[in-house]
């Protein structure tokens, strides 16, 4: 058992044990902001319409991951040949959405601390 833990620790240090292992990469606010400077990246906010209306990252689509039709809407609306940058309020829903998108063949990055972290870091928002 000790040897197995050692191997796991080594692999984590080599490859990083993060959301990357689930097929998407979680980014800090700074990394996310830099990534979405690329206009080819599609921005997706997966919060409720009410949350989105209170403020969001500019040029972001809104599809509520809590709705039963999230997967079908996302597959119909989002281009598979572009990276999808996902955010929610705190990072929990965006990770769930990222898993769904990856399962459907999308390349995904997500904002680890969510919109709350974005605002806390005084990044620009729109209403």
Order of alpha helices (4+ residues) and beta strands (2+ residues): alpha-beta-alpha-beta-alpha-beta-alpha-beta-alpha-beta-alpha
